[in-house]
Amino acid sequence: MRQVDPGSCNNSKTNFLPSATNSHDNALIVLSCNDFIQFLSDFVSIFVHPMALHKFSILILLSVSIFSCNTTRYLSPEQALLKQNKIKISGISSEEANFRLKEQILPLQKQKPNKNFLLVFPREWFYFKAKARENKDSWITKTLEKYAEAPSLLDSLACESTRKNFINYMYNLGYFKADANFVIKIKNKKAKVTYTLNTGPRYYINELTYTADDSTIQNIVRHDAENSLLSAGTPLDYNMFQQEKARLSELLYNQGYIEFSPIYIEPLLADTIHLKANLNLHIRNPGLNSPHTKYSIYSVRVNTNYQPSARRDSMSYEIYDSLNFVSLQTPAYILPSILAEKIKIRPDQIARKDLIDETYTNLYKLGTYRFINIEGKIDTQLNNQIQYNILLSPNKKWVFDFGADLNYTSIRQARKTLFGISGFVHLKNRNLFRRAASLSTKLEVGTELDLLQLSDFNSLNIHYSNELSLASFYDFTRSWTLFKFLTKPVSKVSGEPDSRTNIKIGVDYENLVSLYKYTAFNTGIEYDWQIKKRKRFTLKTFGFSLYLPKTTSSFDTLLSNNKFLKESFTNSRLFSSLFLDNLTFYYQSQLKSNRQHSLITSFNISGLEVSALNSIYNKVFNKNSTFAIGEFEFSKFIKTDFDYRFYTNFSDKSKLAMRFATGIIVPFGNSSSVPYIKQFFVGGPQSLRAWNLREIGPGSLNLADSVQSENPTYFSAGDFKLETSIEYRFDMFWRFKGALFLDAGNIWYLPKASGDNDKSGFLTSNFLKEIAIGTGIGIRLDLTYFLFRVDCGFQIKNAYPDQNGNYWIYNSTRTVSLGNLFENSTIHLALDYPF
């Protein structure tokens, strides 16, 4: 073994790639989950590719060569293969801080060891093998190249560069006395590099002053100092200084200094004493005797249907609210009054970036323009004046769209295979009455057919909806006014939300031939507004729905044995809400460190106003009546839903996706049950994929036993839902992707005041035993515009015990076998990812 110190490394030369030879040595084999999955995906691909035999021969070759792939035999005597980088950090006492710092500096390494395929084969071995092959176009060579990685040969110059990177990084964090060195150990042409980083003490800001050549700018910056990202007592951080420069640039841009940029902010001047730094941040002028120019707007010109080649004599002109509107058609494509409301810049204003950004956002939200550009032109005669030209190119006014969806369901108990198909047509006017309002109408029709009896259909679904979307916010029901009044003591909400007003009317029809059918008429007013870049609310008011269920005689027989399910189908219902029908919050995080998460949570209420009026009426007139309209009862319930999703990317070709969802619905007032269509369910292609839609629960009830050939449909529903999923997604070949997943969850009835809570189906302290668990594999075909998905789920734990009291399907009396796996499996065909 030879040891090389940092001094000798500085004089060494960069190594070059060696030529491939045909020698082999034994190598230590270790397996990893990710590579094993990748290996399986390629193993699957050999059965569908026309050159399958060649790929299969490669797999055999890999298996035979498992103990004969020592890549150091390919190296020349003066070369060594980098096998390990090790980092030791001293100067930081906290283990957590030490770990975080190590994670931060890992990407700064200029050279890293090669990865292994399956943690079995060094990827550089594939490189040498592919390089040695004469036929570069063969499938064997191309497959070897797919897993190949150029050998990471020890490069002492890269080690020195890494050492300097560590020191520079620490210096930028305020560790001005940081030092680093490295030691190289080589044995049998395998190199291990150990980096030692001594952070030294960290410097902190003692005092920060802002100065500028321009006294006006100096006053602006000093008056905004409370918003500074640099403050006394915080570490002296170069990255934070860069963010502070960007903040100051935007601050000055919003004060009319539109030509200002961070280059006018000089490097920090620091006077360091006893680990404390007195900082001076100085802003210089663009020239020796020329201060920064503060611009005002002297004209705003709006071209409502911009065409670069249009002639000026063909244009019409109009002034509205001090804005100059130019149009190629008469009348203008959109009324000037509508655009003026969305455009926030005006003549005689100070030029401000935030108002320009807000104008961009408002115009894009209209949905009527495909191209928007705001150009600033400085007047050469008036040095501090700027004209803005807003160029707008309209979208097509009419939009016609159509599509289709497929699904597949296997009903084991009924021995039926159902094939579902649905389609929709959608027509939309993007600019109704020249007010940037949109009117859309959509019809969706779907059905399920028994593949063995195509003359009979199992279900029929029809959804027809109409939506009028107004370009501005209109508080028709005064819900926003009420919200501001109620939250005034604890909130600073003022004005109106930046939202469109959507008026919706629709009808739903569902017919499960052997069980039930219902018709539902829906209407509501919905608002949708973005409160921040990644946060959004939707609020639905004036929501009224009429629910008309009708059951079959065979289903009535099943309902007679389940009074709680029967109650959810009893009578026609009215869902009503004047001020608040549904409130939904959406959040999508940024992709940071290859991680991203999202949250969707909603709150739905029905019958609140009716219940309040009913209570007041009974109190005043000393009665015990229940409001109704003829045979239609008002349904009163509160429902909340929570859906959290997390994604982490392992590489460009693999990621992990996770979801956790829960929800609860509770009746109140004189409503003792919740309508069936508002209850929760699990199972199906978007949920627990080892089971069919509505097959699981509630609780430990096994309603699937009720499914027979004459009733080939599941119908489970509950008041409380709990489910979670985890899915590993990876690329296979061409446009095919693979997945391994694990799903778990169930639904339950909530305990009733009337008793019977000890029966199966209710939420109890033993609910964890009733969690159903399934796993499976999936294959996806990514066609860019949509993704076709086939998932096969395998049940491994039921929500109910078998005759021996076992919840786990595979136990001492039932072993895992291919036959048992497929006996307890479900295949789903669907479009797009499940979450």
C-alpha positions in Angstrom: 0.0 0.0 0.0 1.3 3.5 -0.8 0.2 6.7 0.8 0.3 10.1 -1.0 0.2 13.4 0.8 -1.4 16.6 -0.5 1.9 18.1 -1.4 2.8 15.4 -3.9 -0.7 15.5 -5.4 -0.2 19.1 -6.5 2.5 18.0 -8.9 0.8 15.0 -10.5 -0.9 15.0 -13.8 -4.4 14.2 -14.8 -4.9 10.6 -15.7 -6.5 9.5 -19.0 -8.8 6.7 -19.9 -7.1 3.4 -20.5 -7.8 1.1 -23.4 -10.0 -1.9 -22.7 -8.6 -5.4 -22.3 -10.2 -8.8 -21.9 -8.9 -9.7 -18.4 -11.1 -10.6 -15.4 -10.6 -10.8 -11.7 -13.0 -11.7 -8.8 -15.0 -8.9 -7.3 -17.1 -8.5 -4.2 -20.9 -8.4 -4.9 -23.4 -6.3 -3.1 -27.1 -5.7 -4.0 -29.2 -2.5 -3.9 -33.0 -2.1 -4.1 -33.0 0.6 -6.8 -30.6 -1.3 -9.1 -32.5 -4.5 -8.6 -35.7 -2.8 -9.7 -33.9 -1.5 -12.8 -32.6 -4.9 -13.5 -36.1 -6.4 -13.3 -37.4 -3.7 -15.6 -34.9 -4.6 -18.3 -35.6 -8.3 -17.7 -39.2 -7.6 -18.4 -38.3 -5.7 -21.5 -36.6 -8.7 -23.1 -39.9 -10.4 -23.5 -41.4 -7.6 -25.6 -38.5 -6.5 -27.7 -37.8 -8.2 -31.1 -34.1 -8.6 -30.1 -35.1 -10.3 -26.9 -32.6 -13.2 -27.5 -29.7 -10.8 -27.5 -30.7 -9.1 -24.3 -31.3 -12.4 -22.6 -27.8 -13.5 -23.6 -26.5 -10.4 -21.9 -28.3 -11.3 -18.7 -26.7 -14.7 -18.9 -23.4 -13.2 -19.5 -23.8 -11.0 -16.4 -24.7 -13.9 -14.3 -21.7 -16.0 -15.5 -19.4 -13.0 -15.0 -20.6 -12.2 -11.5 -17.3 -13.3 -9.9 -15.0 -12.2 -12.7 -15.3 -8.4 -13.2 -12.4 -6.8 -11.3 -11.9 -3.6 -13.4 -8.5 -2.8 -12.0 -7.0 -5.3 -14.5 -7.9 -2.9 -17.2 -5.7 -0.2 -15.8 -2.1 0.7 -16.6 0.5 0.4 -13.8 0.4 4.2 -12.9 -3.3 4.4 -12.7 -5.7 3.8 -9.8 -9.5 3.6 -9.6 -11.1 5.9 -7.1 -13.2 3.7 -4.8 -14.1 6.0 -1.9 -14.2 9.6 -0.8 -14.4 10.2 2.9 -15.0 13.5 4.6 -14.0 14.4 8.2 -15.2 17.6 9.7 -13.9 19.3 12.9 -14.8 22.6 14.5 -18.5 22.0 14.7 -19.7 20.4 17.9 -23.3 19.6 17.0 -23.7 16.2 15.3 -26.8 17.4 13.4 -25.0 20.5 12.1 -22.0 18.4 11.2 -24.2 16.1 9.2 -26.0 19.0 7.4 -22.7 20.6 6.5 -21.4 17.3 5.1 -24.5 17.0 2.9 -24.0 20.5 1.7 -20.3 20.0 0.6 -20.8 16.6 -1.0 -21.7 18.1 -4.4 -18.5 20.2 -4.3 -16.4 17.1 -4.9 -14.8 17.2 -8.3 -14.4 13.5 -8.6 -16.7 10.7 -7.3 -16.4 6.9 -7.3 -18.2 4.9 -9.9 -21.7 3.6 -9.1 -22.5 -0.1 -9.3 -25.4 -1.7 -11.2 -27.4 -3.7 -8.7 -24.6 -2.9 -6.4 -23.2 -6.0 -8.1 -21.4 -5.0 -11.2 -19.2 -1.9 -11.3 -20.5 0.3 -14.1 -17.0 0.9 -15.4 -16.9 -2.8 -16.2 -19.8 -2.3 -18.7 -17.7 0.6 -20.1 -14.7 -1.6 -20.7 -16.8 -4.4 -22.1 -18.6 -2.1 -24.5 -15.4 -0.4 -25.6 -13.8 -3.8 -26.4 -16.7 -4.9 -28.7 -16.1 -4.5 -32.4 -19.8 -4.3 -33.4 -20.8 -1.0 -31.9 -24.4 -1.1 -33.3 -25.3 -4.5 -31.8 -28.0 -4.8 -29.1 -25.4 -6.3 -26.8 -23.2 -3.3 -27.1 -26.0 -0.8 -26.8 -27.3 -2.5 -23.7 -23.8 -2.5 -22.2 -23.5 1.2 -23.0 -26.8 1.9 -21.2 -25.3 0.8 -17.9 -21.8 1.9 -18.6 -20.0 4.6 -16.8 -16.5 5.9 -17.7 -14.0 4.8 -15.0 -13.3 7.3 -12.2 -9.6 7.3 -12.3 -7.8 9.0 -9.4 -7.0 12.6 -10.4 -4.9 14.5 -7.9 -5.7 17.8 -9.5 -9.4 17.1 -8.9 -8.6 16.3 -5.3 -6.8 19.7 -5.0 -9.8 21.4 -6.7 -12.2 19.7 -4.2 -10.0 20.9 -1.3 -10.2 24.5 -2.5 -14.0 24.2 -3.1 -14.4 23.2 0.5 -12.4 26.2 1.8 -14.2 28.6 -0.5 -17.6 27.3 0.5 -16.8 27.7 4.2 -15.4 31.1 3.6 -18.7 32.2 2.0 -20.5 30.9 5.2 -18.4 33.1 7.4 -15.6 30.7 8.4 -12.7 32.9 7.3 -10.1 30.7 8.9 -11.3 27.3 7.5 -8.7 24.9 6.2 -8.8 21.6 4.4 -6.4 18.9 3.3 -6.6 15.4 1.9 -4.7 12.1 2.0 -4.7 9.5 -0.7 -4.2 5.8 0.1 -3.7 3.3 -2.8 -3.8 -0.5 -2.5 -4.1 -2.9 -5.4 -4.8 0.1 -7.8 -7.8 1.1 -5.7 -7.7 4.6 -4.2 -9.3 6.0 -1.1 -9.3 9.8 -0.5 -9.9 11.2 2.9 -10.6 14.9 3.2 -10.2 16.7 6.5 -12.0 20.0 6.9 -11.3 22.2 9.9 -14.0 24.9 9.9 -12.4 27.2 12.4 -14.5 29.9 14.1 -17.5 31.5 12.4 -17.8 35.3 12.1 -21.0 37.1 12.8 -22.4 40.5 11.9 -21.8 43.1 14.6 -23.1 46.2 12.7 -24.4 46.8 9.2 -24.5 50.2 7.5 -25.9 51.2 4.1 -24.2 53.9 2.1 -24.7 55.2 -1.5 -23.2 57.8 -3.8 -26.8 58.9 -4.5 -28.3 60.4 -1.3 -31.9 59.7 -2.5 -31.1 56.0 -2.9 -29.3 55.9 0.4 -32.5 57.2 2.1 -34.7 54.7 0.4 -32.4 51.8 1.4 -32.0 53.0 5.0 -35.8 53.4 5.5 -36.3 49.8 4.3 -33.5 48.4 6.5 -36.0 46.6 8.7 -36.6 44.2 5.8 -32.9 43.5 5.3 -31.8 39.9 5.1 -28.6 40.8 6.9 -28.8 41.9 10.5 -26.7 42.1 13.6 -26.1 38.8 15.3 -26.6 36.7 12.2 -23.7 34.8 10.5 -21.7 36.6 7.8 -23.1 34.6 4.9 -22.1 35.3 1.3 -25.2 33.6 -0.1 -27.4 35.7 2.1 -25.5 38.8 0.8 -26.4 37.8 -2.8 -30.1 37.5 -1.8 -29.9 40.9 -0.2 -28.5 42.4 -3.4 -31.4 40.9 -5.3 -33.9 42.3 -2.7 -32.3 45.8 -2.9 -32.4 45.7 -6.7 -36.1 44.9 -6.7 -36.8 47.6 -4.0 -35.2 50.3 -6.2 -36.9 49.0 -9.4 -40.2 49.5 -7.6 -39.1 53.1 -6.8 -38.6 54.0 -10.5 -35.0 53.0 -10.9 -35.7 50.5 -13.7 -32.1 50.4 -15.0 -30.7 49.4 -11.6 -29.1 46.0 -11.2 -27.0 44.2 -8.5 -23.7 45.1 -10.3 -24.0 48.6 -8.8 -23.8 47.1 -5.3 -20.1 46.8 -4.3 -18.6 43.8 -2.5 -19.0 43.8 1.2 -16.4 45.7 3.2 -15.9 44.0 6.5 -13.9 45.1 9.5 -13.5 42.0 11.6 -12.6 42.2 15.3 -12.9 39.2 17.7 -15.1 37.1 15.4 -17.4 40.2 14.9 -17.7 42.0 11.6 -18.7 45.6 11.0 -20.2 45.7 7.5 -20.7 48.4 5.0 -22.9 47.8 2.0 -22.2 50.5 -0.6 -24.3 51.4 -3.8 -22.4 53.2 -6.4 -23.6 55.4 -9.3 -23.4 54.2 -12.9 -20.9 57.0 -13.7 -18.6 59.3 -11.9 -21.0 62.3 -12.1 -24.2 60.6 -13.2 -26.6 59.4 -10.6 -29.2 56.7 -11.2 -32.2 57.9 -13.2 -35.7 57.6 -11.7 -38.3 57.0 -14.4 -42.0 58.0 -14.6 -44.5 56.7 -17.1 -45.7 59.2 -19.6 -47.8 56.8 -21.8 -49.3 53.3 -21.8 -50.4 51.9 -25.1 -52.4 48.7 -25.3 -52.6 46.8 -28.6 -55.6 44.4 -28.1 -54.9 42.2 -31.1 -51.2 42.7 -31.9 -49.9 41.7 -35.4 -46.4 42.7 -36.2 -47.1 43.2 -39.9 -50.3 45.3 -39.4 -50.5 48.7 -41.1 -51.1 51.8 -38.9 -53.8 53.1 -41.2 -55.9 50.0 -40.5 -56.0 50.5 -36.7 -58.6 52.1 -34.6 -57.7 54.2 -31.5 -59.5 54.8 -28.2 -58.6 56.4 -24.9 -60.0 54.9 -21.7 -58.9 55.6 -18.2 -55.8 57.3 -19.5 -54.8 54.2 -21.4 -54.3 54.4 -25.2 -56.1 51.4 -26.8 -55.2 50.3 -30.3 -57.1 47.7 -32.2 -57.2 46.1 -35.7 -60.9 45.5 -35.5 -64.0 47.5 -34.6 -65.3 47.0 -32.1 -62.3 46.0 -30.0 -61.7 42.3 -29.3 -62.3 42.9 -25.5 -63.9 46.0 -24.0 -61.4 48.6 -22.9 -63.1 48.8 -19.5 -62.4 45.1 -18.8 -58.7 45.4 -19.8 -58.3 48.7 -17.9 -59.3 46.9 -14.7 -56.6 44.3 -15.2 -53.8 46.8 -16.2 -52.2 48.3 -13.1 -49.7 50.8 -14.7 -50.9 54.3 -15.6 -49.3 57.5 -17.0 -47.7 59.8 -14.4 -47.0 56.8 -12.1 -43.5 55.9 -11.0 -42.3 52.9 -13.1 -42.6 49.9 -10.8 -41.7 46.3 -11.4 -44.4 44.9 -9.1 -47.2 46.6 -11.0 -45.8 45.3 -14.3 -45.7 41.8 -12.8 -49.3 42.1 -11.5 -50.4 43.3 -14.9 -48.8 40.3 -16.6 -50.5 38.0 -14.1 -54.0 39.6 -14.5 -53.9 39.4 -18.3 -52.8 35.8 -18.3 -55.6 34.9 -16.0 -58.2 36.2 -18.4 -57.4 33.1 -20.6 -58.2 35.1 -23.8 -54.6 35.8 -24.9 -51.9 33.4 -26.0 -49.2 36.0 -26.2 -48.6 38.9 -23.8 -45.6 41.2 -23.9 -45.0 44.5 -22.0 -42.3 46.6 -23.7 -40.7 49.6 -22.1 -39.3 52.4 -24.3 -37.3 55.3 -22.8 -37.9 58.6 -24.4 -34.6 59.9 -25.8 -35.7 63.6 -25.4 -37.2 63.2 -21.9 -34.5 61.5 -20.0 -36.6 60.3 -17.1 -39.8 59.3 -19.0 -40.8 55.8 -20.2 -43.6 54.6 -22.5 -45.0 51.1 -22.1 -46.4 49.1 -25.0 -48.7 46.2 -24.0 -48.9 43.8 -26.9 -51.7 41.2 -26.8 -52.3 38.4 -29.3 -55.7 36.7 -28.8 -56.4 33.0 -28.5 -59.0 31.4 -30.7 -62.4 32.4 -29.4 -64.0 29.0 -29.8 -62.5 25.8 -28.4 -63.8 22.3 -29.1 -62.3 19.3 -27.2 -63.1 15.7 -26.9 -61.5 12.6 -25.2 -62.0 9.1 -23.9 -61.1 7.0 -20.9 -60.8 3.3 -20.3 -61.0 1.1 -17.2 -61.1 -2.6 -16.4 -62.7 -4.4 -13.5 -62.6 -8.1 -12.5 -65.3 -9.1 -10.1 -64.1 -12.4 -8.5 -67.2 -13.2 -6.5 -69.5 -12.7 -9.6 -66.9 -14.3 -12.0 -67.3 -11.3 -14.3 -64.9 -9.1 -16.2 -66.2 -5.6 -16.8 -64.8 -3.2 -19.4 -65.5 0.4 -18.9 -65.3 3.1 -21.5 -66.2 6.8 -21.3 -66.0 9.8 -23.5 -66.6 13.5 -23.4 -67.2 16.5 -25.7 -66.4 20.0 -24.6 -67.3 23.3 -26.2 -66.0 26.7 -24.9 -66.3 30.3 -25.8 -63.3 32.2 -24.4 -64.6 35.8 -24.9 -68.3 36.0 -24.4 -69.9 39.5 -25.1 -66.3 41.0 -25.4 -66.0 40.9 -21.6 -63.3 38.2 -21.4 -66.0 35.9 -19.8 -66.0 32.3 -20.8 -69.0 29.9 -21.3 -68.3 26.2 -21.5 -70.6 23.2 -21.8 -69.4 19.6 -21.3 -71.1 16.2 -21.7 -69.6 13.0 -20.4 -71.0 9.5 -20.9 -69.6 6.3 -19.6 -70.6 2.7 -19.3 -69.4 -0.7 -18.1 -69.9 -3.8 -20.2 -69.5 -7.5 -19.3 -67.0 -8.8 -21.8 -68.8 -12.2 -21.9 -72.2 -10.6 -22.5 -71.7 -7.4 -24.5 -75.5 -7.0 -24.9 -75.9 -6.1 -21.3 -74.3 -3.1 -19.6 -73.5 -3.0 -15.9 -73.7 0.7 -15.4 -74.4 4.0 -17.2 -73.1 7.4 -16.1 -74.0 10.7 -17.6 -72.6 14.1 -16.5 -73.7 17.3 -18.1 -72.3 20.7 -16.9 -72.4 24.3 -17.9 -70.1 27.0 -16.5 -70.1 30.8 -17.0 -66.8 32.3 -15.8 -66.8 36.1 -15.3 -63.5 38.0 -15.5 -63.9 39.7 -12.2 -65.1 39.1 -8.6 -68.8 39.6 -7.9 -70.0 39.0 -4.3 -73.5 37.9 -5.3 -74.3 36.3 -2.0 -72.3 38.7 0.2 -70.2 35.8 1.5 -67.0 37.7 1.2 -68.5 40.7 3.1 -69.6 38.3 5.8 -66.2 36.6 6.0 -64.4 40.0 6.4 -66.9 41.0 9.1 -66.4 37.7 11.1 -62.6 37.7 10.8 -62.1 41.4 11.3 -60.8 41.1 14.9 -58.1 38.6 14.0 -57.4 39.3 10.3 -56.2 42.1 8.1 -58.2 41.0 5.1 -59.5 43.9 3.1 -60.7 44.7 -0.4 -61.7 41.9 -2.7 -59.9 38.7 -3.8 -58.3 38.5 -7.2 -60.6 35.9 -8.5 -62.9 35.1 -11.4 -66.6 34.4 -10.6 -67.8 31.0 -11.9 -71.5 30.2 -12.1 -72.1 26.4 -12.5 -75.2 24.4 -13.4 -75.2 20.7 -14.0 -76.9 17.3 -13.8 -75.5 13.9 -12.9 -77.1 10.5 -13.7 -75.8 7.2 -12.5 -77.4 3.8 -13.1 -75.9 0.7 -11.5 -78.4 -1.6 -13.2 -78.5 -4.3 -10.5 -78.4 -2.0 -7.5 -79.7 1.6 -7.8 -79.8 4.7 -9.9 -79.9 8.4 -9.0 -80.2 11.8 -10.5 -78.6 14.9 -9.0 -79.1 18.5 -10.1 -76.4 20.9 -9.0 -75.8 24.6 -9.0 -73.4 27.0 -7.3 -71.2 30.0 -7.5 -67.5 29.4 -7.2 -64.5 31.7 -6.7 -60.9 30.7 -7.4 -58.0 32.9 -6.3 -54.3 32.7 -6.0 -53.2 34.1 -2.7 -49.5 33.4 -3.3 -47.5 31.8 -6.2 -48.0 28.3 -4.9 -51.1 28.7 -2.7 -54.7 28.8 -4.0 -58.2 28.8 -2.6 -61.5 27.9 -4.1 -64.8 29.0 -2.4 -68.2 27.8 -3.5 -71.3 29.6 -2.3 -75.0 29.5 -3.2 -74.7 25.7 -3.6 -77.9 23.8 -4.1 -78.2 20.2 -5.2 -81.2 17.9 -5.5 -80.5 14.2 -5.0 -83.1 11.6 -6.3 -82.1 8.0 -5.5 -84.0 4.9 -6.5 -83.0 1.3 -5.5 -83.8 -2.1 -7.1 -85.7 -4.8 -5.3 -82.6 -7.0 -5.2 -80.6 -4.2 -3.6 -83.4 -3.5 -1.1 -82.9 -7.1 0.1 -79.3 -6.4 0.8 -80.1 -3.1 2.5 -82.5 -4.8 4.8 -79.5 -6.4 6.5 -77.6 -3.1 6.9 -79.8 -0.3 8.3 -77.0 2.3 8.2 -76.4 1.8 4.5 -80.2 1.8 4.0 -80.5 5.2 5.7 -78.0 6.7 3.2 -80.3 5.7 0.4 -83.6 6.8 2.1 -85.6 9.6 0.7 -84.8 12.4 -1.8 -82.4 15.0 -0.4 -81.7 18.7 -0.8 -78.1 19.9 -0.3 -78.2 23.6 0.4 -75.8 26.3 1.3 -76.1 30.1 0.9 -72.8 31.5 2.2 -70.4 28.6 2.4 -70.8 25.3 0.5 -67.2 24.3 0.0 -63.8 25.8 0.8 -60.7 24.1 -0.7 -57.1 25.0 -0.2 -54.3 23.9 -2.6 -50.6 24.1 -2.0 -47.7 23.0 -4.2 -44.2 23.4 -3.0 -41.1 24.1 -5.1 -38.9 21.3 -6.2 -36.1 21.6 -3.7 -33.2 19.1 -3.2 -35.1 16.8 -5.6 -38.1 16.8 -3.2 -41.6 18.2 -3.6 -44.9 18.0 -1.7 -48.4 19.1 -2.2 -51.5 19.5 0.0 -55.2 19.6 -0.8 -57.7 20.1 2.0 -61.4 20.9 1.8 -64.3 21.8 4.1 -67.9 21.2 2.9 -71.1 22.1 4.7 -74.7 21.6 3.8 -77.9 22.7 5.5 -76.3 25.2 8.0 -78.7 28.1 7.2 -81.7 25.8 7.0 -80.8 24.2 10.4 -80.4 27.6 12.0 -83.8 28.9 10.7 -85.4 25.6 11.7 -84.1 25.9 15.2 -85.2 29.5 15.5 -88.7 28.7 14.2 -89.1 25.8 16.7 -87.9 28.0 19.5 -90.2 30.9 18.7 -93.3 28.8 18.0 -92.5 26.1 20.5 -92.7 23.3 17.9 -90.6 20.3 16.9 -91.0 20.4 13.1 -88.4 19.7 10.4 -88.2 21.9 7.4 -88.8 20.2 4.1 -90.0 21.0 0.6 -92.6 18.4 -0.2 -90.9 15.0 0.0 -87.5 16.5 -0.2 -85.5 16.6 3.1 -82.7 19.0 3.7 -79.5 17.1 4.3 -77.3 18.5 7.1 -73.7 17.5 7.3 -70.1 18.7 7.7 -67.4 17.1 5.6 -63.7 17.6 5.6 -61.0 16.0 3.4 -57.2 16.0 3.7 -54.8 14.8 1.0 -51.0 15.1 1.3 -48.5 14.0 -1.3 -44.7 13.8 -1.2 -42.3 13.2 -4.1 -38.5 12.6 -4.0 -36.4 12.1 -7.1 -33.6 9.6 -6.8 -32.4 10.4 -10.3 -33.8 11.5 -13.7 -35.1 7.9 -14.1 -36.6 7.1 -10.8 -38.6 8.7 -8.0 -40.6 7.8 -4.9 -44.2 9.1 -4.5 -46.2 8.9 -1.3 -49.7 9.9 -0.4 -51.7 10.1 2.8 -55.4 10.9 2.7 -58.1 11.0 5.4 -61.6 12.5 5.7 -64.6 12.6 7.9 -68.3 13.4 7.4 -70.7 14.1 10.2 -74.4 14.7 10.1 -75.9 17.4 12.4 -79.2 18.8 13.4 -82.0 16.4 12.8 -80.1 14.5 10.1 -79.1 11.1 11.4 -77.3 9.9 8.3 -75.3 11.1 5.4 -76.4 10.6 1.7 -74.6 7.8 0.0 -73.1 10.0 -2.8 -71.4 12.2 -0.1 -69.8 9.3 1.8 -66.2 8.1 1.4 -65.0 4.9 -0.4 -61.7 3.3 -1.2 -60.4 0.8 -3.7 -60.0 1.1 -7.5 -57.3 2.4 -9.8 -56.7 5.6 -7.8 -56.8 4.1 -4.3 -56.1 0.6 -2.9 -55.3 -1.1 -6.2 -55.4 -4.7 -4.9 -59.2 -4.2 -4.6 -62.0 -2.9 -6.9 -63.8 0.3 -6.4 -65.9 0.3 -3.2 -64.9 -3.3 -2.4 -63.4 -2.6 1.0 -65.2 -2.0 4.3 -66.7 -0.4 6.1 -64.5 -1.7 8.9 -64.4 -5.4 9.1 -67.6 -5.9 7.2 -67.2 -8.1 4.1 -69.9 -6.7 1.8 -68.1 -8.3 -1.1 -69.8 -11.5 -0.2 -73.1 -9.9 -1.3 -71.8 -9.5 -4.8 -73.2 -12.3 -7.0 -73.6 -12.7 -10.7 -76.9 -10.8 -10.7 -75.3 -8.0 -8.6 -71.8 -7.6 -10.1 -71.1 -4.3 -8.4 -69.5 -3.3 -5.1 -71.2 -0.6 -3.0 -69.3 0.0 0.3 -69.2 3.5 1.7 -68.4 5.0 5.1 -68.2 8.2 7.2 -64.5 8.1 7.9 -61.6 7.3 5.5 -58.0 6.6 6.1 -55.6 5.5 3.3 -51.9 5.8 2.4 -49.8 4.7 -0.6 -46.2 4.6 -1.5 -45.0 4.0 -5.0 -41.5 3.6 -6.6 -41.5 4.7 -10.2 -38.7 4.0 -12.6 -38.0 4.1 -16.4 -37.8 0.8 -18.2 -37.1 1.3 -22.0 -38.4 3.5 -24.8 -41.7 5.1 -23.5 -42.4 2.4 -20.9 -42.1 3.0 -17.2 -42.5 0.6 -14.2 -43.8 0.9 -10.7 -43.8 -1.0 -7.4 -46.4 0.1 -4.9 -47.9 -0.5 -1.5 -51.4 0.7 -0.6 -53.2 0.5 2.8 -56.5 1.9 4.2 -60.2 1.4 4.9 -63.4 3.2 5.6 -65.7 3.1 8.7 -69.1 4.2 10.0 -68.9 6.7 12.8 -70.3 5.6 16.2 -74.1 6.3 16.5 -75.9 7.7 19.5 -78.6 5.0 18.9 -76.1 2.2 19.8 -75.2 -0.8 17.7 -71.6 0.5 17.8 -70.2 -2.8 18.7 -71.1 -4.3 15.4 -68.6 -4.6 12.5 -68.1 -1.6 10.4 -67.9 1.1 13.1 -64.8 3.0 14.0 -63.4 1.6 17.3 -60.1 1.5 19.1 -59.2 -1.7 17.1 -59.4 0.1 13.8 -55.7 -0.5 13.0 -56.4 -4.3 12.8 -59.0 -3.5 10.1 -56.5 -1.7 7.7 -56.4 -3.5 4.4 -53.0 -3.8 2.8 -52.1 -4.5 -0.8 -49.0 -4.4 -3.0 -48.4 -4.7 -6.6 -46.5 -3.8 -9.8 -47.4 -1.5 -12.6 -46.4 -0.8 -16.2 -47.0 2.6 -17.8 -46.8 3.8 -21.4 -45.9 7.5 -21.5 -47.3 9.0 -24.7 -46.5 12.6 -23.7 -50.0 13.9 -23.8 -51.3 11.2 -21.6 -50.0 8.1 -19.7 -51.6 4.7 -20.2 -51.4 2.7 -17.0 -51.7 -1.0 -16.1 -51.5 -1.9 -12.4 -51.8 -5.3 -10.9 -52.5 -5.3 -7.2 -52.0 -8.3 -4.8 -53.9 -8.5 -1.5 -51.8 -9.3 1.5 -54.0 -8.3 4.4 -57.8 -8.2 4.5 -59.8 -5.8 6.6 -61.8 -8.7 8.0 -60.6 -12.0 9.6 -61.0 -15.4 7.8 -62.6 -18.4 9.5 -59.4 -18.9 11.5 -59.3 -15.3 12.7 -56.4 -14.4 10.4 -56.3 -10.9 8.8 -53.2 -11.7 6.9 -54.0 -13.7 3.7 -50.7 -15.6 3.8 -50.1 -17.4 7.1 -49.4 -20.8 8.6 -52.4 -22.3 6.8 -52.0 -20.5 3.5 -48.6 -20.1 1.8 -47.5 -17.7 -0.9 -47.8 -19.3 -4.3 -48.3 -18.0 -7.8 -51.9 -19.3 -7.9 -52.8 -17.8 -4.5 -51.3 -14.5 -5.6 -53.4 -14.2 -8.7 -56.5 -15.5 -6.9 -56.3 -12.5 -4.6 -55.3 -9.9 -7.2 -56.9 -7.2 -9.2 -55.9 -5.6 -12.5 -56.7 -2.0 -13.4 -56.4 -0.2 -16.7 -56.4 3.6 -16.3 -55.0 6.9 -17.6 -52.4 9.0 -15.8 -50.7 8.4 -12.5 -52.9 7.5 -9.4 -51.5 10.4 -7.5 
